[in-house]
Amino acid sequence: MKWTEEKLAQYNEQGYLFMPGLLSADEVDALNSDVPLLLNGENDGLHRERERGGAVRQVYLAHRSVDAFQELISHPKILHPVRQVLKDDVYIWHSKLNVKDAFEGTVWLWHQDYGYWMWDGVGPRLVSAMVFLDRATLNNGCLMVVSGSHKWGRQEHYADTVTTSYKQWCIDTDTLKEKICEEDIEHITGKPGDVLFFDCNIVHGSGHNMSPLPRKTFIIAYNAISNKPRVVDNPRPDWVVARTFDIV
């Protein structure tokens, strides 16, 4: 289930690799059949963030308690390439269902995941796998990435508490104007079952969902077992920075 040397080189050059059709229709159906549990549950140990209008924006920790998502984290087509990239055993840093409801799902500003994960006491040795559960289109807020931006290293981030209901750590406009070329922005459109692998330093974001189509993705963030977080002041909660280090 490992990538070819060509695919691995492409990932290292771009900072991401898009794998269309990696999961079967049956596998995606099994995941989507459990999505209502994530969206509608209460007092179930999951953590939910909501849009200002009340729609669910994110659900964390499904991999710990929901069968289909528990199985997904060790899927060979996902896990083996992650180990190949990190050259180490891995554990789950966190998992999250990202939801952009029709017409209501809001933006994710340009950022690097490591822009704020650095403060959790780890090095930049994390890889995320984004599993498409719905179609992702230009109109419903597909992910955008800046190809090769992981090579910039970590950029300074600031906390935006105004744009959406959820505090976002993002890169300031002056840096974006200096660093990003229009031609380097890639729109990651796709279908259910497609999977995007990406480096923790890739610059990415997404727009508002202007479409009647919802856009749901499930993101698994893997951390190298040798990169467990150091002790830090004011550690973030376990739903976003795992304190259990079970090797997958």
Secondary structure, DSSP 8 states (H G I E B T S, - for coil): ----HHHHHHHHHHSEEEETT-S-HHHHHHHHHHHHHHHH--SSS-EEEE-TTS-EEEEE-HHHH-HHHHHHTT-HHHHHHHHHHHTS-EEEEEEEEEEE-TTT---EEEE-HHHHHGGGT--S-EEEEEEESS-B-TTTT-EEEETTGGGG----EEEE-SSSSS-EEEE-HHHHHHH--GGGEEEE-B-TT-EEEEETT--EEE----SSS-EEEEEEEEEEGGG-----SS---TTTS-S-----
